[in-house]
Amino acid sequence: MKNENKSLTSITRFLERLGGILLEPRKTFYDMMQKGMSVIEPLFLIIVFFGIQGALFGVFTVRLLYSFLDFLSQFAGTEPLRIFQGSFIIITITTTISWIIAALLIWIISAGIAHLSAKYIFKGLGSYSQLLKLYGYASIPSSLVILGIMLLNLNLFIFFGIFLILCLIAFFWIVVILLVAVERCYLIDPGQAFISSFIVPLVVYLTLSAIIWSIFSSLLSGGLFL
């Protein structure tokens, strides 16, 4: 009986933290930092939320490909469609794993970039391990993206607009939570926290993307071998 009560209490506190992070992130993060945090919970949230997103996106991709191949079978026969049917599960598993790996990498790298900016540019007082834990909770608004992908799976044309709106809301909500996480963790002002949590990582990612694209384009054109 005591174990059951303890489990219920733990679940209740977990749900309270989730709601608090969505509605009162500043206060909730402060309380969590005072009591101490484990990396297990934010890691679990990232794996669950982005794993579900990846699985749903895989299903959505399969449905689109199936519709295309079904249309193509009118001209090329049913052989491509028959071969593709055996890849349904593989595609879904692949997108799920890829989504989780990408989310974990972005989590670790983004927290690292924000830490370097807040700690060494703005002279904040926090630590990377602490920020990493707080950053993991920014995945909570991505539940809206899950809802959007579910609606897309029901009907692409009817719910595409709603999907975009849900993604935009989730994006801005995540940015706010990241900002508050940096502000609370490093005790810097909101402007500095915004630069550290959003502007600097954005610049870094855009720069890396430009470099990768430049290298890829050079390889395709043979520019590296001239």
N, C-alpha and C positions, 0 to 999 in steps of 0.2 A: 504493500500500500504506500509506504514511504517512497519507494522507487518510482511509482506511478505519479505521485504528487510532485516529486522532483522533476520528472520528465515534463509534466504539464507546465510547471513553473519555468523550466528552461525554454520550452516552446513559446510560452507567453512573452517572456523577456526578449526572445529572438524576434517575434512579430512586432513587439513594441519598438525595438531598435530599427527595424525596417521602416515602420511608419514614421518614427521620429526623424530618420535620415531624409525621408521624402518631404516632410512638412516642417521640421525644425532641425536642419542639419547642424547649425552652429552649436546649439545646446546639446544635441545628441552626441556630436563628436567630442565636445568638452567632457561630458559625463563618461564616455567610453575611454578617453585618454586618462581620466583620473582613476578609473577602476582597472585599467590594463586591458590589452586586447591580444587576441591570438590571430595568427595569419590563416588558420584553418577555415574560419567562417567566411571571410571575403573570398578566399580561394574556392570554397564550395559554391558561393553565389555566382562567381564568374563561370565556373564549369557548368552549372545548371542552366543559367540564363542563356549563355552563348551556345551551349550544347543543344538546347531546345531550338534556338534560332537556326543553327546549322542544319538540324534534322528537318525542320519545316521548310527551309530554303531548298534542301535536297529534294523533298517531296514536290515542291513547287517547280523545280527544274525538271524533274522527271515528268511531271504532267505536261509541261510545255513541249519537251522533246517528244513525248508520246503523241501529242496532238499533231506535231509537225510530221512525224514519221507516218502517222495514220493517214494524213493527207497525202504524203509522198507515195504511200503504198498503192494509191490509185494509178500511179504512172510507172513505178519501179517494182511493183509486186510486194508481197508481204514479208519477204526474207529479211530486210533491214529491221522491220518492226519485231520480228520474232527473235532476232539476235539481241536487240536492245532490251527486250523484256527480261532477259537474264541479268541485266545490269542494274535493275531497280535498286536493290538493297545495297549494292556496292557504291552507287552514286550517293545514296543517303548517308551511309556510314562515312564515306570520304568527306562529304561536306560538313558533317557533324564534327569529325576529328579536326578538320582544317579550321573550322570556326573557333573551336576551343583553343587550339595552338596559337592562332593569330591573336585571339583575345588575351591570352596569357602573356604573349610577347609584348603587345601594346601596353598592357598593364605594367609590366616590369620596366619597359623602356620609358614610358611616359612619366612614371613616378621618378625615375632616375633623372630625367631632364628637368622636371619641376624641382627636384631636390637641389640639383646643381645651381639652378637659377635663384631659388629662394635662399639657399644657404650661403652661396659665395658671391652672388651679385647684390642681393638685398640684406645680407648678413642676418638671416633668420636663425632661430634657436633650435629647430626641430631636427629629426633624424630621418634617414631614408627608410628604415624598417618601419617606423611609425607611420610615415606618409604612405608607404606601400599598403599597409593594412587599411588605412582610411580610403585610399583610392579604389580598393576592391569593392567598397560599398556603392561606388558610383555606377555600378552595373545594374542597380535596382530599377532605374527608369527604363532600362532596355526591355522590361516586361511589356511596354507599350509597342515596341517593335515586334515582339512575339505575337501580340494581338493583331497587329497589322498584317503580318505574314499569314496568319490563320485566315484572315478575311480575304487575302489575295488567293489563297487556296480554294476559297468558296466561289469567288467570282472576280477575275482580274479586272474586268472593265468597270464593274460597278464600284468596287472598293479601292481602286488604285489611288484615287484622290484622298480617301480617308487614311490609307497607308502612308502617304507622304506627310500628311498632317501629324499623324502619330509619331513618325520618325523625327520630324522637326521638334515636336514637343519633348520627346525623349532626349534629343541632342542638347537642347537648351537646358533641360533639367540636369543632365549629366554635367554640363559646363558649370552650372551653379554649385553643384555638390563638390566638384573638383576644386573650384575656387575657395569654397568654405573650408575644405580639407587642408589646403595649403595655408590659408589664413590662420586656422586654428593650430595647425601643427608647428608653424614657424613664427607665429605671433608677428606677422607683418600686416600692412594695411591692405584693404580689398583691391586697390589698383595694382599693387605689387604682386598680390596673389593671382590676379587675373593674368598679368603678364607671364608669371611663372607657370601657371597651370594651363594656359591656352595659347598665348601669343608665341612664346619661345618654342614649345613643342610643335606648333603649327609650322613655324619657320623651319625647324629642323626636319620635319617630315617632308615639307615641300622641297627643301634643298636636296634631301636624299632621293626623293622621287625624280627630281630633275636630273641628278647625276646618273641614276640607274637608267632613266629613259635615254639620256645622251649616250651612255655606253651601249645600250641595246640597239639604238639607232645606228651607231657606228659599226657594230658587229654586222647588222643586216646589210648596210651599204658597203661593207668592206673597207671602211675608212681606217680601221685600226691596222690594216695590213698593207696600206699604201706607203 
